[in-house]
Amino acid sequence: MALAAHYPATLPPPQSIIQLLDDHHLVILSDNPGLRDRIGQTLKTHLISTPDSQVIDLDGSCVTSVRSFAVQFEAQLELTSASWTAGSTNGQMQRLIELLRAACSGPKRRYVVWRDAHTMLEADVDLFCRLVNALFCVAAESEHITLDPVMVQRVIFLGGGKLGAYAEDTSGQFCKWLDDGKDGSPFWEVMSMVERPAVITYRVDG
């Protein structure tokens, strides 16, 4: 496995993190579930208080499929759609991409806090890669490509050792776009204009 550069070991205070989220997605690693929960709750409290912002809080322990991700995401946006149980995984992913794109309206900032993100990674690494890529690419589309008013959408991943190993893998989607067919990719325009996802990773327990 190819390894990325070492990442900072000290998590900044919440106000500094909010400033980092202007330009970056964030990965927070700890093998202590209680510490992860406390950090997640502290961040959510500060993010919710940020003007014209929305926080989507995903319970990652329940996210092992496109359906389980989409159902939580939709519920917190107070949206409803047809059942996510039908169709292939590819079809569900396309619908999810359309949902993420359609949701890029409303507040100026949306923060997706994905707790226990390693659960999906352990269940299906390929699907995790596709979900991460979709979240990052739609966020980049909103800022760099669409002509509509910009929504800044950022994802905060909290997880344990498996997520840490993924964060260090330079072929993973914390480090590069998913190569899913170049011009045939639904995100080929992002991939051609934006070099890589902007992600900062912190390990908070050594």
NUDRENBA-339480 format. One line per 4 residues: their letters; for each residue z, y, x of N, C-alpha, C. Coordinates in steps of 0.2 Angstrom, whole numbers. Each point is the difference from the previous one (the first is absolute). Layout:
A> Z,Y,X,Z,Y,X,Z,Y,X; ...;
***
This chain:
MALA> 0,-6,4,0,6,-4,0,6,4; -5,5,-1,0,6,4,6,5,-2; 3,3,4,6,4,-1,-2,7,0; 3,4,-5,-1,7,1,5,3,4;
AHYP> 0,7,1,4,3,5,7,0,-3; 5,1,4,7,0,-2,1,6,-5; 5,-1,-5,1,5,-5,7,3,1; 1,6,-3,7,3,1,5,-4,-3;
ATLP> 6,0,3,6,-4,-2,4,4,-5; 0,6,0,5,4,-4,-4,3,-6; 3,-1,-6,-3,3,-6,2,7,-1; -4,5,-1,2,7,0,4,1,-7;
PPQS> 3,6,-1,3,1,-6,-5,1,-6; 2,-1,-6,-4,0,-6,-5,6,0; 2,6,2,-4,6,-1,-6,0,5; 2,-3,6,-5,-1,5,-5,-5,-2;
IIQL> 2,-6,-3,-4,-5,-3,-5,3,-5; 2,4,-4,-4,3,-5,-6,4,3; 2,4,6,-5,3,3,-5,-5,3; 2,-5,3,-4,-5,3,-5,-3,-5;
LDDH> 2,-1,-6,-4,-3,-6,-5,5,-2; 0,6,2,-6,5,-1,-6,-3,3; 0,-4,6,-6,-2,3,0,-8,2; 6,-3,-2,0,-7,2,3,-5,-6;
HLVI> -2,-6,0,4,-5,-3,6,-2,4; 5,-4,-2,6,-1,3,2,-8,-1; 1,-3,6,3,-7,0,7,0,3; 5,-2,-4,7,0,2,2,-8,1;
LSDN> 2,-2,6,2,-7,1,7,-1,1; 3,-5,-3,7,-2,1,1,-7,-3; 4,-4,4,1,-6,-2,6,-1,-4; 3,6,-2,6,1,-4,-2,2,-7;
PGLR> 0,-4,-5,-2,2,-7,4,6,-2; 7,0,1,4,5,-3,-2,7,4; -1,0,6,-2,6,3,-7,3,-2; -5,-5,-1,-6,2,-3,1,3,-7;
DRIG> 4,-3,-4,1,3,-7,3,7,1; 5,1,4,3,7,1,-5,5,2; -4,-2,5,-5,4,2,-5,2,-5; -3,-5,-4,-4,1,-5,3,4,-6;
QTLK> 6,-1,-2,3,5,-5,1,7,3; 2,1,6,0,7,3,-7,3,0; -5,-3,2,-6,3,0,-3,1,-7; 1,-4,-5,-2,1,-7,4,6,-3;
THLI> 6,1,2,4,5,-3,-3,7,3; -2,0,6,-3,6,3,-7,2,-3; -4,-6,0,-7,1,-2,0,2,-7; 4,-3,-5,0,2,-7,1,8,-1;
STPD> 5,2,5,1,8,-1,-5,4,3; -5,-3,3,-5,5,3,-5,2,-6; -1,7,0,-4,3,-5,-7,-4,-1; -2,-1,-7,-6,-2,-2,-2,-7,4;
SQVI> 5,-4,0,0,-7,3,2,-5,-5; -3,-6,1,1,-6,-4,2,-6,5; 5,-4,-2,1,-6,4,-1,-6,-4; -4,-5,3,-1,-6,-3,4,-5,4;
DLDG> 5,-3,-3,5,-5,3,-2,-7,-1; -3,-4,5,-2,-7,-1,5,-4,2; 3,-5,-4,4,-5,2,-4,-6,3; -1,1,7,-4,-5,3,2,-7,0;
SCVT> 6,-2,-2,2,-7,0,-3,-3,-6; -3,4,-5,-4,-3,-5,-7,1,0; -3,2,6,-7,2,1,-3,-6,5; -4,-4,-3,-3,-6,3,-7,0,-2;
SVRS> -3,4,-4,-7,-1,-2,-2,7,-2; -7,1,-2,-2,6,-2,3,2,-7; 1,-5,-4,3,1,-7,7,3,1; 4,-3,4,7,2,0,0,7,3;
FAVQ> -4,2,5,-1,7,3,-2,5,-6; -5,-2,-3,-3,5,-5,4,1,-6; 4,-5,-2,4,0,-6,6,5,1; 3,0,6,5,5,2,-3,7,1;
FEAQ> -6,0,3,-3,7,1,-1,3,-6; -4,-4,-5,-1,3,-6,6,2,-4; 5,-4,0,6,2,-4,3,6,2; 0,2,6,3,6,2,-4,6,-1;
LELT> -7,-1,0,-4,5,-2,-1,1,-8; 4,-5,-3,-1,0,-8,-7,-1,-2; -3,-4,3,-7,-2,-2,0,-7,-2; -5,-2,-4,-1,-7,-2,-7,-2,0;
SASW> -1,-6,1,-7,-2,1,-1,-7,-3; -6,-3,0,0,-7,-2,4,-5,5; 0,-6,-2,4,-4,4,-2,-1,7; 4,-1,5,-2,-1,6,0,-7,2;
TAGS> 1,-5,-5,0,-7,2,-7,-3,0; -5,4,-3,-7,-3,0,-4,2,6; -5,-4,1,-4,2,6,2,-2,7; -5,0,4,1,-2,7,5,5,4;
TNGQ> 2,-2,6,4,5,4,-5,6,2; -6,-2,1,-5,6,2,-1,5,-6; 0,-3,-6,-1,4,-5,6,4,-2; 6,-3,1,6,4,-1,1,5,6;
MQRL> -2,-1,6,0,5,5,-4,6,-2; -6,-1,-2,-5,5,-2,3,4,-6; 4,-3,-5,3,4,-5,6,4,3; 3,-3,5,6,4,3,-3,6,3;
IELL> -5,-1,4,-3,6,4,-2,5,-5; -3,-2,-6,-2,5,-5,7,4,-3; 5,-4,-1,6,2,-2,3,5,5; 0,-1,6,3,4,5,-4,7,0;
RAAC> -7,-1,0,-4,6,0,1,4,-6; 1,-3,-6,1,4,-6,7,3,0; 5,-3,3,6,3,0,1,6,5; -5,2,4,0,5,5,0,7,-4;
SGPK> 4,1,-5,0,6,-3,7,2,-3; 2,6,-1,7,1,-3,3,4,6; 6,-3,2,4,4,5,-4,1,7; 2,5,4,-3,1,6,1,-6,5;
RRYV> 6,-3,-1,2,-5,5,3,-6,-4; -3,-6,3,3,-6,-3,2,-5,6; 7,-2,-1,2,-4,6,1,-7,-3; -3,-5,3,1,-7,-3,5,-4,5;
VWRD> 6,-1,-2,5,-3,4,0,-8,-2; -2,-4,5,-1,-7,-1,5,-3,4; 6,-2,-4,5,-4,3,-1,-7,1; 3,-3,5,-1,-7,2,-8,-2,0;
AHTM> -3,4,3,-8,-1,1,-2,-6,3; 5,-3,4,-1,-6,4,-1,-6,-5; 2,0,-6,0,-5,-5,-8,-2,-1; -4,5,-2,-7,0,-1,-3,-3,7;
LEAD> 2,3,5,-3,-3,7,1,-7,1; 6,-2,-2,2,-7,1,-4,-5,-5; -1,3,-6,-4,-4,-5,-7,-1,1; -3,6,2,-8,0,1,-2,5,4;
VDLF> 0,-1,7,-2,5,5,-6,4,-2; -5,-4,-2,-7,3,-1,0,5,-6; 4,-2,-5,0,4,-6,4,6,2; 6,0,4,4,5,3,-5,5,3;
CRLV> -4,-2,5,-5,4,3,-4,4,-4; -3,-3,-5,-4,3,-5,3,5,-4; 7,-1,-2,3,5,-4,2,6,4; 2,-1,6,2,5,5,-6,4,1;
NALF> -6,-3,2,-6,4,1,-2,4,-6; 0,-3,-6,-1,4,-6,4,6,-1; 7,-1,1,4,6,-1,-2,5,5; -1,-2,6,-1,5,6,-7,4,-1;
CVAA> -5,-4,-2,-7,2,-1,0,5,-6; 3,-2,-6,0,5,-6,4,6,2; 5,0,4,3,6,2,-4,4,4; -4,-3,5,-4,4,4,-6,3,-4;
ESEH> -3,-4,-5,-5,3,-4,2,6,-4; 6,0,-2,3,6,-4,0,6,4; 2,-1,7,1,6,4,-7,2,4; -4,-5,1,-6,2,5,-7,0,-4;
ITLD> 0,-3,-5,-7,-2,-3,-1,3,-7; 5,-1,-5,-1,3,-6,0,7,-1; -4,3,-5,0,7,-1,6,3,-4; 3,-5,-3,6,2,-5,6,3,4;
PVMV> 4,3,-4,6,3,4,4,-6,4; 2,1,6,3,-5,4,7,-2,-3; 0,-7,0,7,-3,-1,2,-3,7; 5,1,2,3,-3,6,4,-7,-2;
QRVI> -3,-5,2,3,-7,-2,2,-3,6; 7,-2,1,2,-3,6,4,-6,-2; 0,-5,4,4,-7,-1,5,0,5; 6,-2,-2,6,-2,4,1,-7,-1;
FLGG> -1,-4,6,2,-7,-1,7,-1,4; 4,-4,-4,6,-2,3,0,-8,0; 2,-3,6,0,-7,1,3,-3,6; 0,-6,1,3,-4,5,-5,-2,6;
GKLG> 2,-5,3,-3,-3,6,-7,-1,-1; -2,-3,-5,-8,-2,-1,-4,7,-1; 3,5,-3,-3,6,0,-1,3,7; 6,-1,4,-1,3,7,-5,-3,4;
AYAE> -1,-7,-1,-5,-3,4,-7,3,-2; -1,1,-7,-6,2,-2,-1,7,2; 5,4,1,-1,7,2,-2,0,7; 2,-5,4,-2,0,7,-7,-3,2;
DTSG> -3,-2,-6,-7,-4,1,-5,6,-1; -4,1,6,-5,5,-1,-6,-1,-4; -1,-7,-2,-5,-2,-5,2,1,-7; 7,2,-1,2,1,-7,-1,6,-3;
QFCK> 1,1,-6,-2,6,-4,5,6,1; 5,-1,4,4,6,2,-3,4,6; -5,-4,3,-3,3,6,-8,1,-1; -3,-3,-5,-7,1,-1,-2,-2,-7;
WLDD> -6,3,-2,-3,-2,-6,-2,-7,0; 0,-3,-6,-2,-7,-1,-8,0,0; -2,-5,5,-8,0,0,-2,-5,-5; -2,2,-6,-2,-4,-5,-7,1,-2;
GKDG> -4,1,4,-7,0,-1,-4,7,1; 4,4,4,-3,7,2,-3,3,-6; -7,1,0,-3,4,-6,1,-3,-6; 2,-7,-1,1,-3,-6,7,1,-2;
SPFW> 4,3,4,7,1,-2,1,6,-5; 5,-1,-5,1,6,-5,3,6,4; 1,-1,6,3,6,4,-4,2,6; -6,-2,0,-4,1,6,0,8,2;
EVMS> 0,4,-5,0,7,2,6,2,3; 6,-2,-2,6,1,4,0,-2,7; -3,-7,0,0,-3,7,-5,4,5; -5,3,-3,-4,4,4,2,7,2;
MVER> 5,2,-4,2,7,2,7,1,3; 4,-5,-2,7,0,3,1,-6,5; 2,2,6,0,-6,5,5,-5,-2; 6,1,-2,5,-6,-1,5,3,-5;
PAVI> 4,-4,-3,6,2,-4,5,4,4; 3,5,-3,5,3,4,7,-3,-2; 3,-3,4,6,-4,-1,5,1,5; 6,1,-1,6,0,5,5,-5,-2;
TYRV> 2,-4,5,4,-6,-1,7,2,3; 5,-2,-3,7,1,3,4,-7,-1; 3,-2,5,5,-5,-1,7,3,1; 4,-1,-5,7,3,0,6,-4,2;
DG> -1,-6,1,6,-4,2,-1,-3,7; -4,3,4,-1,-3,7,-5,-6,1;
***
